[in-house]
Amino acid sequence: MPPEIRNILSGLPPALSSEVVVTLAESDSVRIERIVSNGQATPQGEWYDQEQDEWVLVLTGSAGLLFEGAQGPKRLKAGDCTLIPAGCRHRVDWTDPAVKTVWLAVHFAAKAKP
């Protein structure tokens, strides 16, 4: 039986009271997620500080990522991507309230430091 073909932009939730995270694929060392935001942000005073590296790509919409110690958030729009290293404290400062922001997030083991 051939693999199923799906469209990452289909089946988006019609209304969002909170972010919606769907795991698309995972193994022991990698997790791939679709995250849908619509005006959501990380609560004030909270930071993500992950043990794994995370590569994110904005497919639709836009968002502001704030990294600890930065002067202000970095704006990401459709097509923009970044690698967030393990231990890099960050938060989602804002997401577009008018257009759903769809993220593709890939979490994987951080490269061992020499």
DOZAMAR-610146 format. One line per 4 residues: number of its first residue (from 1); their letters; for each residue x, y, z of N, C-alpha, C. Coordinates in nm, 2 decimals, padded with zeros to 4 digits. Each point is the difference from the previous one (the first is absolute). Example, Ala and Ser with C-alpha at 12.3 -4.5 7.8 and 13.67 -1.06 7.14 Angstrom:
% residues 2
1> as> 01.32,-00.57,00.78,-00.09,00.12,00.00,00.09,00.12,00.00  -00.04,00.11,-00.07,00.09,00.11,00.00,-00.08,00.11,00.08
END
This chain:
% residues 114
1> mppe> 00.08,-00.12,00.00,-00.08,00.12,00.00,00.09,00.12,00.00  -00.03,00.10,-00.09,00.09,00.12,-00.01,-00.03,00.09,00.12  00.10,00.09,00.03,-00.02,00.09,00.11,-00.12,00.10,-00.03  -00.06,00.05,00.10,-00.11,00.10,-00.01,00.06,00.13,-00.03
5> irni> -00.06,00.07,-00.10,00.04,00.14,-00.03,-00.10,00.09,00.07  00.05,00.10,00.08,-00.09,00.09,00.07,00.05,00.15,-00.03  -00.08,00.09,00.02,00.03,00.14,-00.01,00.01,00.06,00.14  00.11,00.06,00.03,00.02,00.06,00.13,-00.09,00.12,00.03
9> lsgl> -00.05,00.06,-00.10,-00.09,00.12,00.01,-00.15,-00.04,00.00  -00.03,-00.13,-00.02,-00.14,-00.03,00.01,-00.04,-00.04,00.14  -00.13,00.01,00.02,-00.05,-00.04,00.13,00.04,00.09,00.12  00.02,00.13,-00.03,00.04,00.09,00.10,-00.13,00.03,00.09
13> ppal> 00.02,00.01,00.13,-00.12,00.03,00.08,-00.06,00.13,-00.03  -00.14,00.01,00.00,-00.07,00.12,-00.04,00.02,00.11,00.09  00.01,-00.02,00.13,00.01,00.10,00.10,00.10,-00.05,00.11  00.08,00.09,00.06,00.10,-00.05,00.09,-00.01,00.08,00.13
17> ssev> -00.02,-00.06,00.11,00.01,00.06,00.13,00.14,-00.01,00.06  00.07,-00.10,-00.06,00.14,-00.02,00.04,00.07,-00.07,-00.12  00.13,00.00,00.01,00.08,-00.06,-00.11,-00.04,-00.15,-00.02  00.01,-00.05,-00.12,-00.03,-00.14,-00.02,00.13,-00.06,-00.06
21> vvtl> 00.04,-00.10,00.07,00.13,-00.07,-00.03,-00.04,-00.15,-00.04  00.04,-00.04,-00.12,-00.02,-00.13,-00.05,00.14,-00.06,-00.04  00.03,-00.12,00.06,00.12,-00.07,-00.04,-00.03,-00.07,-00.13  00.09,00.03,-00.10,-00.02,-00.05,-00.13,00.08,-00.13,-00.02
25> aesd> 00.12,-00.01,00.06,00.09,-00.12,00.00,00.09,00.01,00.12  00.05,-00.11,00.04,00.10,00.00,00.11,00.07,-00.13,00.01  00.12,00.00,00.05,00.08,-00.11,00.02,00.07,00.02,00.14  00.09,-00.09,00.04,00.07,00.02,00.13,00.07,00.13,00.01
29> svri> 00.05,00.06,-00.12,00.08,00.11,00.01,-00.05,00.13,-00.07  -00.12,-00.02,-00.07,-00.05,00.12,-00.08,-00.15,00.00,00.02  -00.06,00.12,00.01,-00.14,00.02,00.01,-00.03,00.12,-00.10  -00.10,-00.02,-00.09,-00.04,00.10,-00.09,-00.14,00.04,00.03
33> eriv> -00.03,00.13,00.02,-00.13,00.05,00.04,-00.05,00.10,-00.10  -00.13,00.01,-00.01,-00.07,00.11,-00.06,-00.06,00.08,00.12  00.03,00.13,00.01,-00.06,00.08,00.10,-00.08,00.11,-00.07  -00.12,00.02,00.05,-00.09,00.10,-00.06,-00.03,00.11,00.11
37> sngq> 00.03,00.12,-00.02,-00.02,00.11,00.09,-00.09,00.11,-00.07  -00.07,00.07,00.08,-00.08,00.11,-00.05,-00.02,00.11,00.10  00.11,00.07,00.02,-00.01,00.11,00.10,00.06,-00.05,00.14  00.04,-00.12,00.01,00.05,-00.05,00.13,00.15,00.04,00.01
41> atpq> 00.04,00.00,00.13,00.14,00.03,00.03,00.03,-00.07,00.13  00.13,-00.02,00.03,00.05,-00.06,00.12,-00.05,00.10,00.12  -00.05,-00.06,00.10,-00.04,00.09,00.11,00.11,00.09,00.05  -00.02,00.12,00.04,00.10,00.09,00.05,00.08,-00.07,00.12
45> gewy> 00.13,00.02,-00.01,00.08,-00.05,00.11,00.04,-00.15,-00.02  -00.06,-00.07,-00.10,00.04,-00.14,-00.03,00.09,00.00,-00.12  00.09,-00.10,00.01,00.10,-00.02,-00.10,00.01,-00.15,-00.03  00.02,-00.03,-00.13,00.04,-00.14,-00.04,00.15,-00.01,00.02
49> dqeq> 00.04,-00.12,00.06,00.14,-00.03,00.02,00.01,-00.15,-00.03  00.02,-00.04,-00.12,-00.02,-00.14,-00.04,00.14,-00.07,00.00  -00.01,-00.13,00.03,00.12,-00.09,00.00,00.04,-00.04,-00.15  -00.10,00.01,-00.09,00.03,-00.03,-00.14,00.02,00.12,-00.09
53> dewv> 00.07,-00.01,-00.11,00.00,00.11,-00.10,-00.14,00.00,-00.06  -00.04,00.12,-00.05,-00.13,00.01,-00.07,00.02,00.09,-00.12  -00.04,-00.06,-00.12,00.00,00.08,-00.12,-00.14,00.03,-00.03  -00.03,00.13,-00.03,-00.14,00.04,-00.03,-00.01,00.07,-00.13
57> lvlt> -00.11,-00.02,-00.07,-00.02,00.06,-00.13,-00.15,00.05,00.01  -00.01,00.13,-00.04,-00.14,00.06,00.00,-00.05,-00.03,-00.14  -00.11,-00.07,-00.01,-00.06,-00.03,-00.13,-00.10,00.11,-00.05  -00.08,00.04,00.10,-00.10,00.11,-00.03,00.00,00.09,00.12
61> gsag> -00.05,00.13,-00.02,-00.01,00.09,00.11,00.13,00.06,00.04  00.01,00.05,00.12,00.13,00.06,00.05,00.00,-00.01,00.15  00.12,00.02,00.06,00.02,-00.01,00.14,00.12,00.08,00.05  00.01,00.03,00.12,00.12,00.06,00.06,00.06,-00.09,00.10
65> llfe> 00.12,-00.04,-00.02,00.08,-00.08,00.10,00.09,00.08,00.07  -00.01,00.00,00.14,00.09,00.07,00.08,00.10,-00.09,00.07  00.13,00.03,-00.02,00.10,-00.08,00.07,00.05,00.08,00.12  00.03,-00.07,00.11,00.04,00.06,00.12,00.13,00.09,-00.02
69> gaqg> -00.01,00.12,00.04,00.11,00.09,-00.01,00.00,00.09,-00.13  -00.10,-00.03,-00.09,-00.01,00.07,-00.12,-00.08,00.13,00.03  00.02,00.10,-00.09,-00.06,00.13,00.02,-00.15,-00.01,-00.03  -00.04,-00.09,-00.09,-00.14,-00.01,-00.04,-00.02,-00.13,-00.08
73> pkrl> -00.12,-00.03,-00.03,-00.03,-00.12,-00.07,00.05,00.00,-00.15  00.03,-00.11,-00.05,00.04,-00.02,-00.14,-00.13,-00.04,-00.07  -00.03,00.07,-00.11,-00.13,-00.02,-00.08,00.03,-00.11,-00.10  -00.09,-00.10,00.00,00.00,-00.11,-00.09,-00.12,00.01,-00.09
77> kagd> 00.01,-00.01,-00.13,-00.11,-00.01,-00.09,00.00,-00.13,-00.08  -00.10,-00.02,-00.08,00.00,-00.12,-00.08,00.13,-00.02,-00.07  00.05,-00.12,00.01,00.13,-00.04,-00.06,00.12,00.02,00.09  -00.01,00.07,00.11,00.11,00.02,00.09,00.02,-00.12,00.09
81> ctli> 00.13,-00.03,00.03,00.03,-00.11,00.09,00.12,00.04,00.08  00.01,-00.08,00.11,00.11,00.03,00.09,00.03,-00.13,00.08  00.12,-00.02,00.05,00.04,-00.11,00.09,00.02,00.06,00.14  -00.08,-00.05,00.09,00.01,00.04,00.14,00.08,-00.11,00.07
85> pagc> 00.12,00.03,00.04,00.08,-00.10,00.07,-00.05,-00.04,00.14  00.02,-00.12,00.04,-00.04,-00.04,00.13,00.06,00.09,00.10  -00.08,00.03,00.10,00.04,00.09,00.11,-00.01,00.15,-00.03  -00.05,00.04,-00.12,-00.01,00.14,-00.04,-00.14,00.04,00.04
89> rhrv> -00.01,00.08,00.11,-00.13,00.04,00.05,-00.07,00.10,-00.10  -00.12,-00.03,-00.03,-00.08,00.07,-00.10,-00.15,00.00,00.04  -00.07,00.08,-00.07,-00.15,00.00,00.02,-00.06,00.06,-00.13  -00.12,-00.04,-00.02,-00.08,00.06,-00.11,-00.06,00.13,00.05
93> dwtd> 00.04,00.11,-00.05,-00.04,00.13,00.05,-00.14,00.03,-00.06  -00.03,-00.04,-00.12,-00.13,00.02,-00.07,-00.01,-00.08,-00.12  -00.13,-00.03,-00.03,-00.03,-00.06,-00.13,-00.11,00.08,-00.06  -00.01,00.00,-00.14,-00.10,00.07,-00.07,-00.14,-00.03,00.04
97> pavk> -00.08,00.10,00.05,-00.13,-00.03,00.04,-00.10,-00.01,-00.12  00.04,00.05,-00.12,-00.09,00.00,-00.11,00.02,-00.12,-00.09  00.12,-00.06,00.00,00.03,-00.11,-00.09,00.06,-00.11,00.08  -00.05,-00.12,-00.01,00.06,-00.11,00.07,00.15,-00.01,-00.03
101> tvwl> 00.08,-00.02,00.10,00.14,-00.02,-00.01,00.02,-00.15,00.01  00.05,-00.06,-00.11,00.03,-00.15,00.00,00.15,-00.02,00.00  00.04,-00.07,00.10,00.15,-00.03,00.02,00.02,-00.14,-00.03  00.12,-00.03,-00.05,00.05,-00.14,-00.01,00.12,00.00,00.10
105> avhf> -00.01,-00.08,00.10,00.11,-00.01,00.10,00.06,-00.13,00.00  00.13,-00.01,00.00,00.08,-00.12,00.00,00.09,00.00,00.12  -00.03,-00.09,00.10,00.08,-00.01,00.12,00.09,-00.12,-00.02  00.13,00.02,00.04,00.10,-00.11,-00.02,00.11,00.02,00.11
109> aaka> 00.07,-00.11,00.02,00.11,00.00,00.10,00.10,00.10,-00.03  00.04,00.08,00.10,00.10,00.10,-00.01,00.14,-00.07,-00.03  00.07,00.07,-00.09,00.14,-00.05,-00.03,00.09,00.01,00.13  00.07,-00.11,00.02,00.09,00.00,00.12,00.10,00.11,-00.01
113> kp> 00.03,00.07,00.11,00.10,00.10,-00.01,00.13,-00.06,00.05  00.11,00.04,-00.08,00.13,-00.06,00.03,00.05,00.04,00.14
END
